[in-house]
Amino acid sequence: MTDSEWYFCLTHHAVEPYEGCKSEERLGPYATRADAASALEKVHQRNEAWENDPRFNDDAEEPEELREDDPRWNPFSG
């Protein structure tokens, strides 16, 4: 443990040192107290970026329905 480890507690919505709540109840470690204080904003920014990443766009159109006479047709594909 170092004096430069800070965490954001999800239970208490507070910044705390290493000797705080259980690990599964917090985010971190962060290098500074200020970084830990902005942890939820950073999570929000990353979630927003991920949700808008075209590589993970779940709202994409469904693939076209294939007919049995199409060579790409597979009866086991759902």
VOKE-496803 format. One line per 5 residues: number of its first residue (from 1); for each residue x, y, z of N, C-alpha, C. Coordinates in steps of 0.2 Angstrom, whole numbers. Layout:
N
NUM) X Y Z X Y Z X Y Z  ... .
This chain:
78
1) 4 -6 0 0 0 0 4 6 0  2 11 -4 6 17 -4 1 23 -2  4 29 0 0 34 2 -4 37 -4  -2 35 -10 -5 38 -16 -10 34 -19  -13 29 -15 -19 25 -18 -25 28 -15 .
6) -30 30 -19 -36 32 -17 -42 29 -20  -47 28 -17 -53 24 -20 -59 28 -19  -64 26 -24 -71 29 -23 -76 24 -21  -79 25 -15 -83 20 -12 -90 21 -15  -93 15 -18 -99 16 -21 -105 15 -16 .
11) -103 13 -10 -108 12 -4 -109 19 -1  -104 23 0 -104 29 4 -104 35 -1  -102 34 -7 -101 39 -12 -96 44 -9  -90 42 -7 -85 46 -4 -78 43 -6  -73 47 -7 -66 46 -8 -63 43 -1 .
16) -60 38 -2 -56 35 4 -50 32 3  -45 31 8 -39 28 7 -39 21 6  -34 17 6 -33 10 5 -37 7 11  -37 9 17 -40 6 22 -47 8 23  -51 7 18 -58 9 18 -62 3 17 .
21) -67 4 14 -72 -2 13 -69 -8 9  -73 -13 8 -71 -19 4 -70 -17 -3  -65 -21 -6 -64 -19 -13 -70 -20 -18  -74 -24 -17 -80 -25 -21 -85 -19 -21  -84 -15 -16 -88 -9 -15 -85 -3 -17 .
26) -80 -3 -21 -77 3 -23 -73 3 -29  -71 8 -32 -68 9 -38 -61 11 -37  -56 9 -41 -49 11 -39 -44 6 -40  -38 7 -38 -35 13 -35 -34 19 -40  -34 25 -38 -32 31 -42 -26 34 -39 .
31) -22 37 -43 -16 40 -40 -17 46 -36  -23 50 -37 -24 56 -33 -31 56 -30  -32 60 -25 -39 60 -22 -43 63 -27  -41 68 -31 -45 71 -36 -48 66 -41  -43 62 -43 -45 56 -48 -50 52 -45 .
36) -50 50 -39 -55 46 -36 -61 49 -35  -61 56 -34 -67 60 -33 -71 60 -40  -67 60 -46 -71 60 -52 -72 53 -55  -72 48 -51 -72 41 -54 -79 40 -57  -84 42 -54 -91 41 -57 -91 44 -64 .
41) -89 50 -65 -89 54 -71 -85 50 -76  -79 47 -74 -75 44 -79 -78 37 -81  -82 34 -77 -86 28 -78 -91 30 -83  -95 35 -82 -100 38 -87 -97 39 -94  -91 43 -94 -88 44 -100 -86 38 -104 .
46) -84 33 -101 -82 27 -104 -88 23 -106  -93 22 -102 -99 19 -104 -102 22 -110  -102 29 -110 -105 33 -116 -101 31 -122  -94 31 -122 -90 29 -128 -91 22 -130  -92 18 -126 -93 11 -127 -100 10 -131 .
51) -105 13 -128 -112 12 -131 -112 15 -138  -108 20 -139 -108 23 -146 -103 21 -151  -99 16 -148 -94 13 -153 -97 8 -158  -96 10 -164 -99 6 -170 -98 -1 -170  -92 -3 -167 -90 -10 -167 -95 -14 -162 .
56) -98 -11 -157 -102 -14 -153 -109 -12 -153  -112 -10 -159 -118 -7 -160 -124 -13 -160  -127 -14 -155 -132 -19 -154 -139 -17 -158  -139 -10 -160 -145 -8 -164 -145 -9 -171  -139 -12 -173 -138 -13 -181 -144 -17 -184 .
61) -145 -16 -190 -151 -20 -193 -149 -27 -193  -155 -31 -193 -154 -38 -193 -152 -40 -200  -148 -46 -201 -146 -48 -207 -152 -50 -211  -152 -50 -218 -157 -52 -222 -159 -59 -221  -165 -61 -222 -167 -68 -222 -165 -71 -228 .
66) -162 -77 -227 -159 -81 -233 -165 -86 -235  -165 -87 -241 -170 -93 -243 -166 -99 -244  -170 -105 -245 -167 -111 -245 -163 -112 -251  -164 -108 -257 -161 -109 -263 -154 -105 -263  -153 -101 -258 -147 -97 -258 -141 -101 -255 .
71) -136 -101 -258 -130 -105 -256 -127 -104 -249  -129 -98 -247 -127 -96 -240 -132 -98 -235  -137 -101 -237 -142 -103 -232 -140 -109 -228  -141 -109 -221 -139 -114 -217 -145 -116 -212  -148 -122 -212 -154 -123 -208 -152 -123 -201 .
76) -146 -123 -199 -145 -124 -192 -143 -117 -189  -144 -111 -193 -142 -105 -191 -147 -101 -187  -152 -104 -185 -157 -101 -181 -163 -99 -185 .
